[in-house]
Amino acid sequence: MTGELSGILEHVDRIGNLDLEGVEPTSHVVELENVLRPDEPRPSWPREAVLAPAPEPVDGAFRVPSPQAAES
């Protein structure tokens, strides 16, 4: 491992000797671009169809137990 550590330290030393005057700091070495599709509205599923398999829907929404009930 001594040889590997020496190689790493030599590389760090070479980096320290670079002339970086006028080089702007960056967070990434390559340009980042959004690879996701555009966020466009589209029709959703009907509420009745989504709630049909729910065990106990309440007022057009899913019923979720309160945190106090889960602790008991």
N, C-alpha and C positions, 0 to 999 in steps of 0.2 A: 504493500500500500504506500510505501514511502515514495516509490517512483510515480505513482498516480497523483499523490498530493503535490509532488514537485512540479508535475506537468500542469496541474490546476493553478498553482501559484505563479508559474511562468506565464500562463495565459492571462491571468489577472494583471500581472505586471505589464504585459504588452498592451492590454486595454487601457491601463492607466497612462501610457505614453502617447495615446492617440490625441491628435489636435482636433478638439471638438468645438472650437471657436465658431460661433454663428450657427451651430446645429441646434435646432429647437428640440427640447425634450419631448419624448413620445411615450405613450403607454402601450402601444402595440407596434410591431415591426412592419405590419402590413395594414393597408387601409381597410377599415371595417365598413361593411355595408349591410343594410337590412335585408336578410334573406327570407323574411316572412312575406306572405301574400298581403296585399292591401286589406285593411280592415273595412269591409263594406257590409252594410246591413243586409240581411236576407231573412226570409220568412222563418219563423220558429215553429215548433210543434204546437198543436192545440193543447191548451192547459188541461182539458178533460182527458185527453189521451195520455198525458204524462202522469196525471194524478190517479188514473184508473188502477194501477197495481199497488198504489201506496196503501199501507195497512190502515191508517187513520188520518186521512186528509182533513184539515180544518180551515174553513173560510178560504178555500181555493189555494191552499198552500200545504206543504208537507208538515206534519206534526213531528217535532223533535223534542225528546225529553230534556228537561232542564238539568243543569249541572248538579243541582242538589239531589235530584232523583237518582242520578248515576252514582253518587257517592254512597247512597244508602245501601 
